Amino acid sequence: LKNTYTDKINKLIDISKNKLVNRFIKLRDVVWNKAMNQIANDCKKHLTAVKVIAGKYRMTNKPPPDSPSSYVELILQPFKSFIDNYSHHVKSFTTIGVYDIEIIEDITKSYIIQIQLLMETVKQMDSALQRRTKLRTITTTTNTMTDSEKISLQVLLDIKAYYNEICKVIDSKYINDIKSYNVLLE
């Protein structure tokens, strides 16, 4: 009788421990997801600078770009800071190469949207400019780049720089797992 009583108490203790552990894991996951969303949102704030590219080259005589925009190195800065400050804590409960790919994937998808919006604006501006040019019947040919070509070149330089920033954050063996970056190159 004494042995069964002890067994029952031990079972109850084990059940209670398991319930507490499961609650802790669920809570940890909720907190983790909120933290990752906040970091991604902090990174995405820098993507608003993509819109500025059109104004930088539209209707100006600026030379073609030869370097990436300054905003690019800021995009992943919040994530880099998180890794620098907390990566030793993260390793204990998440698989390295999974959470970082997910967050980079999320940020890159937003980057794609911003670039698509920019390029759509560029197309609309080109159409409007072509209509005005036809009305004036002015035809000039030059060997210089058009404003649209300068904007496209700037976007390409920025995308390449963004890749370099990604490589600073994640292990190179995971780079091919970021599917949205390949879409960005298209």
N, C-alpha and C positions, 0 to 999 in steps of 0.2 A: 504494500500500500504506500509506503514511504517513497519507494522508487518511482511509482507511477505519478505521484504528486510532484516530484522533482522533474520528471519527464514533461509533465504538462506545463509546469512553470517555464522550463527551458524552451518548449515549443512556443509558448506565448511570447517569450522574450525574443526568439528568432523571428516570429511573425511581425512583432513590433519594430524590430531593427530593419527588416526588409521593407516595411511600409515607409519608415523614415528615410531610408536610403532612396527608395523610389521617388518619394516627394522631393527630396533634395536634388535628385537628377533632373526631374521635371522643372524645378525652379531654376536650376543652373542653366538648363537649355533655354528657358524663357529669357533669362537675363542675358545669356550669350547672344541670342537672336536680336534682342533689342540693342545690345552694344554694337553688333555687326551692322545693323540697319543705321544706327547713328553715325558710325564711321563712314559707311558708304555715302550717306547724305552729306556729311561734311566734305567728302571728296568731290561729290557731284556739284557742290556750290561753285567750284572753280570752272566748271564746264560752261557757265554762262558767258565766259570770255570768248567762246567760239564765235558768237554773234558779232564781236568787234572786228573780226577779220574782214568782213565785207566793207565796212567803213574805212578800213585802213588803206584799201587799194582802189576803191570805187571812185572814179572821176578825179583821180590824183595822178600826178606824174612821177610817183615814187618808183624807184627801181625794183626789179623783181626781188623777192625775199631770198636770203641765202642762209637763214638760220631759223630754228623753230621759235614760236611765240613763247613769251616768258611764262604764260599761265600753265604750260604743259608740265613743267617740273613741280608745280604746286598741286596738281590733281591728286596724286597719291600721297601727298605729304601727311595728311591725318592718319592714313594707314601705316605709313612708315614710322610715325611717332608711336602708334599703338604697338607695333612690333618691337621697336626699340625698348619700350617701357614694360611690356607685359608678356612677351613671347615665352619667357621661362614659366609663367603661370599656365599659359595656354597648352603647352606640350603635355601636361598631365591629363588632360581630358578630351583633347580633340586630335584628329589625325592631321599632321602637318601636310600641307599640299592640298587639303580639301577646303578648309575655310578660306584660305587666301585665294584660291582659284574662284570660289563662289563670289567673294567680294569684288575681285578684279572683273569677273564676268559681269556682275551687276553694274559696275561703274562704266565698263566699256560699252554695254548696251545703251546706256544713257548718252555716252559720247557719240555713238553712232547716230542716235536721234538728233543730237545737236548739229552734227555735220550734215545730215540729210536736210535739215531745215535750212541751214546756211546755203547749201548747194541749190535748193529749190528757190531761195531768194535770189541767188545769182542768176539762175535761168530766167526768172521773171524780170530781173533788171536788164538782162541781155535782150529779151524780147521787146521790152519798152524802148531800149536804146536803138534797136534795129528799126523799129517803126518810125522813130524820130529821124533816123538817118535816111530812111527811104523818102520821107517827106521833104527833106532838104536836098535830096539827090546829090549829096556830097559823097564822092568816092575817093578815098585815099588809101593807099596801101603802104604799110610800113613793116619793117622787120622787127618791130618791138612787140613785146608780149601785150596781150589785151589785159584789161583789168580782171576778167574772169580767169584767164590763165595764171595771173599772179595769185589770185585767191586760191585756185586749185593747187598751185605749187606750195603756197603757205600751208594748206591743209595737209599735203603730202609730207612736208617737213615736220609738221606737228605730229602726225601719226607715227612717223619713224622715231621721233623723240619720245613719244608716249611708250613705244615698245621698249626703248632703253630704260625708261622709268620702271616699267613692269619688271624687267630683268633685275633691277636693283632690289625689288621687293620679294620676288619668289625665286625658288630654285629653278635653274634653266631646264631641268628635266620635266618640269610641269608646264612649260610655256605652250606646248602644242595642245594642252588641255583647255586652253582659253579659246573656245570656238568663236566667240564674238570678235576677237581681234582679227581673225581671218576674214570675217565679214567686213570689217573696217577697211581692210586692204583692197576690197573689190571696188 
